[in-house]
Amino acid sequence: MMKHLVISLMALCCCASISGQHISRSYNNVPMPEVLRDLNQQSRDYNISFLYNELEDFRVTTDIKRKSLPEAIMQVVGFYPIRVVNRGEHELYVECTHKTDRHLTGTIIDEQGLPVAYANVGVMNPSDSTLLSGGVSNESGYFAIPFETLPPVGGGREGAVLARISFVGYKTVWRLSNKEYLGTIRLQPESYTINGVTVEGERPKVKLEGNTLVMNVEGTVMERLGTAEDVLSRVPMISKKGDGFEILGKGVPLIYVNNRKLSDLQELRNIQSDFIRSVEVIQNPGARYDASVQAVIVIRTKRAAGEGLGVELTSWSRKGHGFANNERINLTFRTGKLELFANLFGAYNKRWEKGEFEQTVFADTLWVITNKQKDKVYNPFLEGRFGFNYQLNDNNSFGGFYQNTYDYVKTWSDYDDDLQANGNMYDRLQNSSVNRAEGAPKHQVNLYYTGKIGKLAIDFNADYTYRDQRNRNQQQELSDEYDDRDVNTYALTRSRLMAEKLFVTHPIGKGQIEVGEEYTNTRWNSSFENVEGYIANSNNEQHEQTIAPFMELRQQIGRLQLSAGLRCEHVTSEYFVGGIRRDDQSRTYNDFFPSVSLSTSVKKVQLSFSYAKRTRRPSYWQLSSDVIYENRLNMQTGNPYLKPVKYHNVNAMAMWKWLYLNVNFSHCVDPILYTAGSLENDSKVNLVTHKNYDHADWITITLGAQKNVKLGHEVTWIPQYNISLMKPWLKTEFLDEQKSFNRPMLSLQLGNIVTLPHDWLVQADFNVHTHGDTGSNANFDCTNPILSLSVSKDFFKHRLNVKLTGNDLFNGAINRFTLYSNRMMFRKMEDNDSRCIQLSLRYRFNVTPSKYKGTGAGNAEKNRL
């Protein structure tokens, strides 16, 4: 692996030095020549010429975000008496319009000592008050005004000038001075101010950047929602499903915070909404992401600031039929360039579930099984993480963390089965079981480096993950007609993953090129025992290695933004049964995954088109030969012969002001669906497993709107409404005939936020969908009308937040569906106790977002494990 890393590093560091399309820089009271020299290093498309002495008194305080070089220069020049001249295609000349060696300088502050930006400064002749020159202060309150030297007064010293400093709402200050530096000038409020003038505007909260939909959070009411979990539920194209999220038409996405992948969605409750700058939704991820990733969500936080100790305490409680309580402590300590952090999360969850199903098996005998089941689940959870981040300079940082997780789930189940054979009562089974699933320990280590060498940006991550999972099931099965059974099973699964990912980015033309590779090495072992012998014992092992080089090019061609990428994946998979390699189950995969996106704007309409080929490999459990015992007529197992699923995704999006339209089409090859067959030595026993079918297609069309509506003083209503149509095309086998699953499903999402005075916030959300199919061999016969209400308030200058939520008040999240599979029809009703009351308390002290920039490696493989 080390040899592989060295070769990759040598190859990727051979990129030529070329310049970039956009510039993002931050300056705080930096002399203008230093700023121009820094900008000149960002791109070779232009050469900046200037006289150092002519500009050295001008200072710059500003943030540049994704600007071309000419735009960046115009921003730093601001209101200074400086002009920018184009000389040829690639020559820029920056000069002061008032040629003089003297500049009147100083800093303007208000009564609280804060800088005053854009204050007017006039330089006058004290003898007749004629204006000699003028200008304004910058964002740090600094000003530099060129002026001509006046003749000496009375044959004495050099002539003085009169400075006039004014700003709306403050008293005008006059200063007579024969020195160039006026020092710090403090403005005092005027005794009268202008009342009743309000300038209002609304910047777009949602926009398209390439094939990425970006929602601004900073400066909007979204900052007050509470946590990142609350914010994501308000982002277009994102739908909340239970405790997780889905992208409409794409399924479950990977979620990143800055460049770090979330390993646990509970972390979303730990990220304060007012720390979030923006949220990005990438519906067709590029080559840098694993080919199994269908969609990506990136949460961008604000830049970390502040020193010393930061503390955040969070408590979250839920009460339905069951009860849950989560507690989290986050500690950060920053000093100089070093950041230390520690997180401790504990949860106690008791939940209640119930379900009913009717299963019809068309075998040599017509079997009808009806079942009623109740589960009580007890789930303590503990997770700890500590790590560090060291910022070498503005462009280079490295760090790492270690995380350990303990997860224990104990489930008590009681269910009754009525079995009928050809319409006659065959048996009645009373079942009770205790299942203990222990996932401990789970070790995870991440190391990262991100930095720049000249114009070459480098991002490297290495990960190690190890986990033991033990499952003990004790089941007692009482039969009215036949022998009783005690079924005791034990399963042990061990998994180990080593992964690294390296990519470098370099400017090229009017864009950039990204080249990299990702390597994963996985070991997975599963052993299964049943002491009574009702189920065969097994011992399966799988070794898998993946090497994936990738490249992506992004360019600006006029108003057109183009991105094209290619990812190549070489996968070797070896399967062992009882320590013996199975050649027929061991495979090698070689595949190419292209991606391309195109975006532009036509007047006020933003347009984006993209295509990507993706894949999904079966999970290790789906490939396992282990058997799950449900009752004497029902068992489940995996299928070691499953092939990966391939997707061809085409996406188009249009956005106009606060309206957006998204169309996504997916062609799926070898979809994995449930199927049912008979046990080899007993035809009446139903064995459910997975199988690859030929293909499936679906199209998803979403029309949405999001806008601010002012209702009164400090009262604003923000509606966010989506209507989505999903139309699938799928045929599977049922009773030796083709059955179609083509019914469309219409979904409606109505989100509402109302801001009130005194830091009150009210939210009301309603979701519903029609009956239909969703691209699998199941019909959904429910509408799931879900109404949720919440109210929250901030206290103590936003240090304490209290939020009360009523979730699923109509208890509409009860699912009803029918699954058709070969010789089986399965109808089910499941109630997961979603109607509940939630109370959260959140207190923080000197907390800022983490500077940690690790992205993680082998992220898709972690999900499979």
GULONU-133055 format. One record per residue (C-alpha): x, y, z; residue in one letter. Coordinates in steps of 0.02 Angstrom, whole numbers, padded with zeros to 5 digits, always signed. Layout:
N
XYZA ...
This chain:
865
+00000+00000+00000M +00146+00119+00038M +00220+00086-00134K +00051+00121-00211H +00042+00286-00116L +00216+00344-00167V +00183+00308-00351I +00017+00401-00343S +00096+00552-00259L +00237+00561-00387M +00117+00548-00532A -00006+00675-00469L +00121+00806-00423C +00182+00820-00603C +00040+00937-00656C +00094+01095-00749A +00072+01266-00672S -00078+01353-00748I -00202+01480-00684S -00377+01473-00613G -00551+01532-00653Q -00610+01600-00486H -00522+01680-00340I -00574+01677-00157S -00465+01778-00039R -00484+01872+00125S -00386+02028+00173Y -00385+02125+00337N -00298+02294+00334N -00168+02237+00205V -00072+02366+00101P -00135+02379-00078M +00031+02328-00159P +00035+02168-00055E -00143+02129-00109V -00104+02158-00293L +00052+02052-00280R -00048+01911-00200D -00184+01921-00333L -00053+01920-00469N +00004+01750-00405Q -00171+01678-00421Q -00178+01680-00611S -00056+01689-00754R -00192+01745-00876D -00155+01922-00820Y +00001+02016-00770N -00029+02159-00648I +00085+02311-00656S +00088+02450-00526F +00204+02570-00434L +00230+02511-00256Y +00263+02683-00179N +00111+02759-00265E -00010+02635-00183L +00073+02587-00019E -00035+02703+00089D -00196+02622+00028F -00251+02475+00136R -00377+02338+00095V -00506+02250+00205T -00624+02139+00108T -00679+01960+00070D -00671+01901-00111I -00780+01753-00155K -00765+01663-00322R -00719+01815-00428K -00619+01828-00589S -00455+01922-00572L -00521+02087-00648P -00675+02076-00535E -00565+02043-00383A -00456+02194-00422I -00607+02308-00443M -00671+02247-00274Q -00509+02286-00181V -00493+02455-00268V -00667+02502-00207G -00690+02689-00186F -00505+02731-00185Y -00446+02856-00318P -00369+02713-00415I -00404+02656-00591R -00373+02491-00680V -00318+02498-00862V -00317+02351-00984N -00163+02350-01095R -00179+02206-01215G -00272+02045-01177E -00174+01995-01022H -00098+02157-00953E -00178+02256-00811L -00105+02421-00751Y -00160+02489-00582V -00124+02671-00545E -00178+02811-00430C -00278+02942-00524T -00210+03081-00413H -00021+03082-00438K +00057+03140-00275T +00178+03081-00143D +00063+03134+00000R -00088+03041+00068H -00196+03096+00213L -00225+02936+00314T -00317+02885+00472G -00445+02768+00548T -00627+02809+00587I -00721+02722+00729I -00893+02747+00810D -00938+02779+00991E -00917+02593+01031Q -00745+02581+00952G -00805+02487+00799L -00740+02534+00626P -00850+02646+00519V -00851+02594+00336A -00893+02714+00193Y -00877+02874+00295A -00846+03025+00184N -00676+03112+00200V -00647+03279+00114G -00477+03369+00106V -00498+03558+00095M -00396+03717+00085N -00417+03799+00257P -00405+03972+00184S -00562+03963+00074D -00633+03787+00106S -00611+03735-00075T -00610+03548-00098L -00439+03479-00144L -00484+03293-00147S -00593+03165-00061G -00633+02983-00030G -00715+02858+00089V -00658+02739+00225S -00647+02552+00194N -00722+02409+00294E -00593+02427+00432S -00624+02615+00444G -00459+02659+00360Y -00443+02796+00231F -00302+02862+00120A -00336+03023+00021I -00204+03091-00101P -00181+03280-00093F -00062+03415-00155E +00053+03505-00033T -00005+03682+00004L +00117+03828+00011P +00186+03867+00184P +00084+03987+00290V +00176+04144+00346G +00343+04084+00278G +00345+03948+00411G +00307+03764+00404R +00226+03669+00264E +00044+03720+00238G -00093+03629+00333A -00252+03553+00261V -00427+03544+00332L -00507+03371+00341A -00696+03351+00347R -00759+03179+00409I -00946+03144+00400S -01065+02996+00411F -01256+02988+00418V -01318+02991+00598G -01153+03057+00669Y -01083+03230+00703K -00964+03297+00572T -00782+03306+00628V -00660+03442+00567W -00472+03420+00584R -00337+03548+00540L -00169+03462+00515S -00004+03483+00427N +00036+03298+00454K -00012+03156+00339E -00075+03040+00478Y -00230+03100+00572L -00233+02951+00691G -00395+02874+00755T -00550+02982+00738I -00700+02937+00846R -00872+02990+00783L -01011+03036+00904Q -01198+03009+00867P -01294+03160+00809E -01430+03220+00925S -01557+03191+00787Y -01561+03049+00660T -01669+03013+00511I -01818+02902+00553N -01933+02804+00442G -01820+02767+00294V -01809+02581+00256T -01717+02502+00112V -01775+02324+00085E -01714+02189-00031G -01714+02001-00045E -01563+01907-00108R -01598+01737-00185P -01585+01598-00056K -01568+01463-00189V -01460+01467-00345K -01375+01352-00469L -01186+01337-00478E -01145+01214-00616G -01246+01057-00580N -01251+01100-00395T -01403+01177-00311L -01345+01297-00174V -01455+01365-00035M -01389+01514+00064N -01415+01500+00251V -01307+01642+00314E -01408+01801+00336G -01577+01713+00316T -01707+01649+00437V -01633+01475+00411M -01499+01525+00537E -01632+01518+00673R -01702+01345+00637L -01595+01259+00769G -01483+01124+00694T -01418+01061+00527A -01553+00926+00534E -01686+01062+00534D -01600+01158+00393V -01585+01006+00278L -01772+00975+00287S -01794+01150+00210R -01676+01128+00062V -01757+01102-00109P -01746+00923-00176M -01712+00852-00001I -01846+00748+00084S -01839+00690+00266K -01877+00505+00287K -01884+00451+00468G -01714+00492+00544D -01629+00505+00373G -01639+00607+00214F -01669+00569+00030E -01640+00664-00131I -01798+00658-00236L -01773+00529-00373G -01598+00482-00311K -01618+00400-00142G -01503+00415+00009V -01357+00537-00015P -01186+00551+00066L -01178+00702+00181I -01020+00805+00205Y -00983+00947+00325V -00859+01055+00229N -00746+00914+00168N -00779+00786+00305R -00904+00647+00278K -01028+00618+00419L -01014+00442+00488S -01168+00464+00598D -01321+00569+00554L -01341+00608+00740Q -01202+00735+00711E -01326+00842+00614L -01409+00884+00780R -01240+00945+00841N -01215+01077+00706I -01297+01242+00747Q -01396+01318+00604S -01316+01490+00630D -01144+01411+00598F -01199+01357+00424I -01153+01466+00276R -01237+01364+00139S -01300+01191+00089V -01257+01113-00080E -01353+00973-00166V -01255+00880-00300I -01376+00768-00395Q -01249+00694-00517N -01083+00686-00419P -00922+00702-00517G -00773+00585-00533A -00697+00622-00363R -00842+00532-00276Y -00857+00343-00268D -00957+00271-00413A -01087+00203-00292S -01133+00379-00232V -01297+00433-00312Q -01307+00606-00234A -01208+00715-00113V -01256+00848+00014I -01119+00969+00069V -01146+01080+00220I -01028+01230+00217R -00997+01312+00386T -00933+01485+00425K -00749+01514+00454R -00694+01470+00630A -00638+01611+00742A -00601+01639+00924G -00479+01570+01050E -00491+01476+01213G -00615+01347+01273L -00783+01319+01189G -00921+01215+01269V -01085+01154+01196E -01216+01052+01289L -01365+00974+01201T -01511+00875+01270S -01647+00800+01161W -01796+00699+01221S -01934+00610+01129R -02096+00536+01198K -02215+00429+01098G -02265+00253+01147H -02080+00235+01186G -01953+00357+01255F -01785+00420+01194A -01656+00537+01267N -01494+00598+01188N -01355+00696+01273E -01205+00772+01188R -01053+00867+01253I -00935+00955+01133N -00773+01034+01191L -00653+01135+01084T -00493+01223+01134F -00404+01340+01015R -00239+01424+01043T -00139+01499+00901G -00134+01375+00757K -00187+01223+00860L -00364+01162+00886E -00407+01017+01003L -00581+00943+01009F -00675+00807+01103A -00854+00748+01079N -00953+00631+01189L -01125+00570+01137F -01240+00457+01237G -01416+00397+01197A -01548+00292+01281Y -01690+00235+01170N -01842+00129+01210K -01958+00116+01063R -02114+00020+01020W -02158-00053+00851E -02301-00158+00788K -02350-00234+00623G -02468-00351+00535E -02442-00450+00377F -02525-00578+00268E -02413-00690+00164Q -02477-00800+00023T -02358-00931-00045V -02405-01016-00208F -02312-01184-00194A -02372-01363-00214D -02488-01310-00073T -02570-01139-00060L -02504-01070+00103W -02581-00917+00186V -02492-00850+00340I -02563-00706+00443T -02456-00625+00575N -02472-00494+00712K -02312-00436+00793Q -02259-00317+00931K -02080-00267+00966D -02004-00177+01114K -01829-00113+01081V -01700-00058+01208Y -01550+00032+01133N -01411+00116+01235P -01279+00200+01127F -01113+00281+01170L -00989+00368+01057E -00830+00463+01094G -00713+00558+00980R -00557+00661+01008F -00437+00739+00885G -00336+00888+00833F -00313+01009+00690N -00157+01112+00657Y -00159+01260+00539Q +00018+01281+00472L -00033+01438+00377N -00180+01504+00277D -00157+01369+00145N -00096+01214+00239N -00167+01112+00381S -00165+00934+00445F -00252+00837+00582G -00332+00676+00638G -00460+00597+00753F -00497+00433+00842Y -00676+00376+00871Q -00748+00229+00967N -00930+00177+00964T -01029+00058+01073Y -01201+00007+01008D -01314-00120+01093Y -01491-00165+01037V -01602-00283+01135K -01770-00328+01056T -01915-00422+01136W -02037-00486+01005S -02205-00571+01024D -02301-00628+00872Y -02434-00752+00825D -02444-00843+00658D -02600-00925+00587D -02555-01048+00449L -02680-01109+00321Q -02649-01244+00189A -02768-01246+00040N -02898-01150+00142G -02889-01265+00295N -02811-01223+00462M -02639-01302+00468Y -02564-01234+00629D -02557-01089+00749R -02388-01032+00811L -02353-00925+00963Q -02180-00850+00954N -02076-00752+01077S -01896-00704+01052S -01757-00603+01130V -01626-00535+01011N -01465-00456+01071R -01363-00362+00941A -01199-00288+01002E -01092-00182+00889G -00937-00153+00992A -00806-00098+00981P -00805+00007+00823K -00638+00092+00801H -00616+00229+00673Q -00460+00332+00637V -00442+00473+00510N -00285+00570+00460L -00286+00711+00334Y -00179+00844+00252Y -00242+00985+00144T -00134+01122+00073G -00061+01216-00073K +00111+01212-00153I +00114+01360-00269G -00045+01342-00371K -00059+01155-00337L -00195+01113-00209A -00174+00944-00120I -00303+00845-00021D -00254+00680+00062F -00353+00567+00181N -00319+00398+00259A -00446+00295+00358D -00447+00137+00463Y -00607+00057+00527T -00630-00103+00628Y -00790-00175+00701R -00858-00330+00788D -01044-00363+00776Q -01121-00502+00881R -01301-00559+00866N -01383-00683+00984R -01564-00736+00958N -01664-00846+01076Q -01833-00894+01004Q -01970-01003+01075Q -02100-01067+00953E -02257-01151+01023L -02364-01250+00900S -02545-01302+00924D -02530-01452+00807E -02346-01502+00799Y -02189-01505+00903D -02132-01350+00994D -01963-01278+00949R -01825-01183+01036D -01714-01098+00907V -01551-01020+00966N -01436-00937+00842T -01271-00844+00858Y -01190-00737+00722A -01022-00649+00729L -00968-00525+00596T -00797-00444+00590R -00751-00310+00466S -00593-00211+00435R -00566-00070+00311L -00409+00024+00261M -00428+00164+00136A -00338+00316+00068E -00386+00453-00053K -00276+00582-00137L -00318+00714-00264F -00235+00872-00326V -00312+01023-00409T -00225+01146-00525H -00284+01296-00626P -00294+01269-00813I -00358+01395-00940G -00515+01474-00869K -00548+01332-00750G -00458+01193-00661Q -00410+01011-00675I -00427+00884-00535E -00331+00720-00536V -00331+00588-00401G -00353+00410-00345E -00441+00312-00208E -00391+00143-00136Y -00488+00029-00017T -00444-00139+00059N -00583-00232+00149T -00590-00394+00250R -00761-00458+00300W -00798-00620+00396N -00965-00690+00453S -00995-00850+00552S -01166-00920+00597F -01218-01059+00716E -01382-01145+00759N -01357-01276+00895V -01523-01363+00864E -01481-01393+00681G -01638-01317+00605Y -01525-01204+00502I -01357-01250+00428A -01203-01171+00508N -01093-01063+00397S -00926-00973+00394N -00905-00848+00252N -00764-00727+00216E -00741-00595+00082Q -00583-00500+00032H -00604-00349-00080E -00484-00221-00152Q -00529-00069-00256T -00414+00052-00346I -00498+00200-00431A -00400+00336-00524P -00505+00485-00578F -00492+00651-00669M -00611+00797-00688E -00594+00955-00793L -00695+01114-00764R -00693+01260-00886Q -00782+01425-00917Q -00821+01456-01102I -00908+01623-01115G -01069+01606-01016R -01056+01418-01020L -00985+01317-00875Q -00928+01143-00926L -00870+00999-00816S -00817+00827-00876A -00745+00685-00774G -00697+00502-00785L -00675+00376-00645R -00600+00203-00676C -00630+00068-00546E -00538-00099-00535H -00616-00213-00404V -00554-00386-00355T -00668-00487-00241S -00626-00657-00166E -00758-00762-00078Y -00715-00900+00047F -00829-01031+00124V -00757-01124+00272G -00586-01054+00229G -00591-01123+00051I -00592-01001-00095R -00745-01013-00206R -00690-00973-00383D -00868-00962-00448D -00910-00830-00318Q -00747-00732-00334S -00751-00593-00462R -00652-00453-00543T -00740-00295-00600Y -00668-00163-00717N -00779-00018-00762D -00777+00164-00818F -00891+00296-00743F -00903+00455-00847P -00990+00613-00790S -01024+00778-00879V -01119+00936-00833S -01164+01095-00926L -01236+01254-00852S -01277+01428-00913T -01403+01568-00891S -01527+01643-01014V -01581+01814-00953K -01644+01779-00776K -01662+01590-00796V -01522+01477-00734Q -01505+01311-00825L -01409+01153-00785S -01391+00984-00873F -01290+00835-00814S -01260+00650-00845Y -01171+00521-00736A -01149+00335-00736K -01153+00261-00561R -01159+00090-00478T -01216+00008-00317R -01132-00147-00255R -01232-00268-00147P -01201-00251+00039S -01099-00385+00125Y -01255-00449+00212W -01344-00467+00044Q -01197-00574-00015L -01196-00681+00142S -01257-00861+00153S -01316-00838+00333D -01499-00883+00363V -01620-00784+00471I -01753-00892+00552Y -01926-00813+00565E -02034-00968+00588N -02039-01146+00524R -02114-01088+00358L -02012-00928+00332N -01825-00896+00320M -01714-00762+00242Q -01540-00772+00168T -01419-00679+00056G -01360-00717-00120N -01171-00729-00154P -01203-00722-00342Y -01277-00546-00346L -01206-00427-00475K -01180-00240-00447P -01319-00123-00503V -01280+00005-00639K -01367+00174-00656Y -01370+00298-00800H -01433+00463-00728N -01484+00616-00829V -01533+00775-00737N -01598+00944-00796A -01640+01093-00687M -01706+01269-00718A -01721+01409-00592M -01806+01579-00606W -01805+01692-00453K -01894+01590-00319W -01962+01452-00434L -01867+01295-00483Y -01902+01144-00593L -01802+00983-00587N -01815+00831-00702V -01717+00672-00667N -01717+00513-00771F -01631+00352-00715S -01602+00193-00814H -01557+00052-00694C -01472-00109-00754V -01477-00268-00646D -01583-00196-00504P -01580-00300-00344I -01754-00347-00281L -01829-00471-00159Y -01878-00642-00224T -01946-00800-00143A -01914-00983-00173G -01928-01150-00083S -01805-01234+00032L -01717-01373-00062E -01772-01515+00052N -01942-01445+00104D -02052-01360-00026S -02171-01286+00103K -02032-01181+00182V -02021-01008+00101N -01843-00945+00076L -01835-00757+00040V -01677-00688-00039T -01618-00558-00167H -01603-00571-00355K -01544-00464-00501N -01683-00419-00624Y -01659-00355-00801D -01686-00167-00787H -01794-00029-00714A -01825+00152-00765D -01902+00300-00678W -01924+00486-00703I -01947+00613-00564T -02014+00789-00598I -02012+00916-00457T -02084+01093-00460L -02048+01200-00308G -02054+01376-00238A -01974+01464-00090Q -02004+01647-00048K -02009+01773+00095N -02176+01858+00127V -02175+02008+00245K -02331+02006+00356L -02289+02148+00474G -02155+02222+00586H -02034+02080+00631E -02159+01952+00563V -02111+01856+00406T -02188+01702+00327W -02073+01589+00225I -02169+01457+00127P -02076+01317+00039Q -02187+01207-00068Y -02139+01060-00178N -02245+00950-00290I -02158+00797-00360S -02211+00662-00484L -02120+00496-00489M -02159+00378-00634K -02074+00205-00636P -02063+00070-00769W -02026-00104-00701L -02077-00283-00740K -02044-00433-00628T -02098-00614-00617E -02253-00663-00520F -02331-00836-00537L -02226-00867-00694D -02297-00712-00779E -02237-00534-00804Q -02310-00407-00682K -02291-00220-00710S -02253-00090-00576F -02287+00069-00675N -02408+00167-00566R -02349+00348-00540P -02340+00426-00367M -02376+00610-00333L -02300+00690-00178S -02338+00857-00096L -02227+00946+00030Q -02290+01104+00115L -02163+01186+00229G -02199+01347+00325N -02091+01455+00439I -02155+01609+00531V -02033+01725+00621T -02104+01824+00766L -02036+01962+00878P -01927+01923+01030H -01838+01776+00946D -01992+01664+00929W -02003+01545+00781L -02151+01439+00726V -02145+01299+00598Q -02285+01197+00518A -02255+01059+00392D -02372+00943+00299F -02323+00800+00181N -02433+00679+00086V -02421+00566-00067H -02538+00461-00173T -02541+00273-00193H -02414+00210-00319G -02252+00118-00358D -02076+00177-00317T -01964+00080-00435G -01967-00086-00340S -02082-00238-00341N -02196-00162-00209A -02360-00064-00219N -02386+00068-00085F -02567+00074-00029D -02553+00222+00090C -02544+00411+00079T -02446+00449+00239N -02521+00620+00282P -02396+00690+00408I -02424+00855+00500L -02289+00921+00616S -02284+01082+00717L -02144+01161+00817S -02110+01320+00915V -01940+01380+00976S -01865+01528+01067K -01689+01592+01098D -01633+01659+01267F -01478+01746+01337F -01421+01821+01171K -01446+01657+01077H -01341+01554+01197R -01491+01449+01249L -01620+01377+01129N -01778+01287+01182V -01882+01196+01052K -02045+01097+01069L -02105+00989+00924T -02260+00886+00893G -02217+00760+00758N -02343+00668+00647D -02493+00733+00744L -02617+00634+00635F -02518+00472+00657N -02515+00461+00468G -02343+00381+00445A -02413+00203+00454I -02351+00111+00299N -02456-00012+00201R -02384-00100+00049F -02394-00261-00051T -02237-00350-00113L -02250-00468-00261Y -02107-00590-00283S -02106-00743-00395N -02214-00865-00297R -02254-00752-00148M -02373-00606-00114M -02338-00512+00046F -02452-00377+00121R -02389-00280+00270K -02440-00140+00388M -02304-00064+00497E -02317+00067+00633D -02149+00135+00688N -02218+00251+00822D -02180+00413+00731S -02314+00516+00823R -02223+00594+00969C -02176+00750+01066I -01996+00810+01061Q -01909+00935+01176L -01733+00996+01145S -01622+01110+01249L -01460+01179+01182R -01334+01287+01275Y -01167+01346+01209R -01022+01452+01265F -00886+01522+01150N -00925+01392+01017V -00865+01407+00837T -00868+01281+00694P -00725+01157+00689S -00580+01192+00570K -00564+01005+00536Y -00547+00978+00348K -00529+00789+00333G -00642+00715+00199T -00621+00531+00239G -00579+00390+00118A -00674+00233+00069G -00838+00315+00117N -00949+00207+00007A -00863+00050+00071E -00899+00104+00251K -01084+00112+00207N -01079-00065+00135R -01002-00128+00298L 
